[in-house]
Amino acid sequence: MKLSPNAVIAVEKMANYLLQWRPESDKSQFLASAGYTERDAELLARDIRRRNFFRQMLSSKRRQHTASFTASLLDCAAPNGTVLKVKSIWMVESATDITKFITLYPSKDN
């Protein structure tokens, strides 16, 4: 299965979660190492969209009202030229069939 090109990637999630430092499960330092700052929420959302929609889903889990998927983003070129190795998590709501971006995290795959 491939991601829908109509998937929702909330810029607010980039600005208020991924790009802001958190005491637990922080991703902002990882993204900052590639040149993404708190001001780059729209750029990060665009980069995620551009890189993800040609990827196959790696795994899936089904629950009563949703299905979640993991996608690999092994070639996400960042603002400073760094190539990030990340995985992204997506959810498909069964009632609406809308795909939504949930989060990303550093990939340990080489």
C-alpha positions as CSV (number, residue, x, y, z in Angstrom):
1,M,0.0,0.0,0.0
2,K,1.2,3.5,-0.8
3,L,0.2,6.7,1.0
4,S,-2.6,8.8,-0.3
5,P,-1.5,12.1,-1.9
6,N,-4.4,13.7,0.0
7,A,-3.0,12.7,3.4
8,V,-3.2,15.3,6.1
9,I,0.1,16.6,7.5
10,A,-0.6,19.2,10.1
11,V,1.9,22.1,10.1
12,E,0.9,22.7,13.8
13,K,2.2,19.3,14.6
14,M,5.6,20.3,13.1
15,A,5.7,23.6,15.0
16,N,4.2,22.5,18.3
17,Y,5.6,19.0,18.6
18,L,8.4,17.9,16.3
19,L,10.4,21.1,16.2
20,Q,10.0,22.1,19.9
21,W,12.3,20.6,22.5
22,R,10.6,18.1,24.8
23,P,12.0,16.5,28.0
24,E,10.9,13.0,26.7
25,S,10.8,11.6,23.2
26,D,12.4,14.8,21.8
27,K,12.8,14.9,18.1
28,S,13.8,18.6,17.8
29,Q,17.5,18.0,18.3
30,F,17.6,15.3,15.7
31,L,15.8,17.6,13.2
32,A,17.9,20.6,14.2
33,S,21.1,18.6,13.4
34,A,19.8,18.6,9.8
35,G,19.0,22.3,9.8
36,Y,15.3,22.4,10.7
37,T,14.4,25.1,13.2
38,E,11.1,26.1,14.9
39,R,10.5,28.4,11.9
40,D,10.7,25.6,9.4
41,A,7.3,23.9,10.2
42,E,5.9,24.4,6.7
43,L,9.2,23.3,5.1
44,L,9.3,20.1,7.2
45,A,5.7,19.3,6.3
46,R,6.4,19.8,2.6
47,D,9.6,17.6,2.8
48,I,7.6,14.8,4.6
49,R,4.9,15.0,1.9
50,R,7.3,15.1,-1.0
51,R,9.4,12.2,0.3
52,N,6.7,9.9,1.6
53,F,4.2,9.5,-1.2
54,F,6.3,7.3,-3.3
55,R,7.2,4.9,-0.5
56,Q,5.6,1.6,0.3
57,M,4.3,1.1,3.8
58,L,6.6,-1.2,5.8
59,S,4.1,-2.5,8.3
60,S,0.6,-2.0,9.5
61,K,-1.6,-2.5,12.5
62,R,-5.4,-2.5,12.5
63,R,-7.6,-1.3,15.3
64,Q,-11.3,-0.9,15.5
65,H,-11.5,2.6,14.1
66,T,-8.1,3.2,12.6
67,A,-5.2,1.5,10.8
68,S,-1.6,2.7,11.4
69,F,1.3,2.4,9.0
70,T,5.1,2.8,9.1
71,A,6.9,4.2,6.1
72,S,10.7,4.5,5.6
73,L,12.1,7.8,4.5
74,L,15.7,6.9,4.0
75,D,16.6,9.7,1.6
76,C,15.1,12.8,3.2
77,A,17.4,15.6,2.2
78,A,17.3,18.3,4.9
79,P,17.9,22.1,4.6
80,N,21.6,21.9,5.4
81,G,22.2,19.0,3.0
82,T,22.2,16.3,5.6
83,V,20.4,13.1,4.5
84,L,18.1,12.0,7.4
85,K,17.3,8.4,7.9
86,V,13.8,8.4,9.5
87,K,10.7,6.4,9.7
88,S,7.2,8.0,9.7
89,I,4.0,6.8,11.3
90,W,0.6,7.4,9.6
91,M,-3.0,6.7,10.6
92,V,-6.0,6.0,8.4
93,E,-9.4,6.7,10.0
94,S,-11.8,4.0,9.0
95,A,-14.9,6.2,9.2
96,T,-13.5,8.9,6.8
97,D,-10.7,7.0,5.0
98,I,-8.5,10.1,5.7
99,T,-4.7,9.4,6.1
100,K,-3.0,11.5,8.7
101,F,0.7,12.0,9.6
102,I,1.3,11.0,13.3
103,T,5.1,11.4,13.8
104,L,8.6,10.5,12.7
105,Y,11.6,9.1,14.4
106,P,15.2,8.4,13.6
107,S,15.6,5.1,11.7
108,K,18.2,2.6,12.8
109,D,18.2,1.0,9.3
110,N,21.3,1.6,7.2
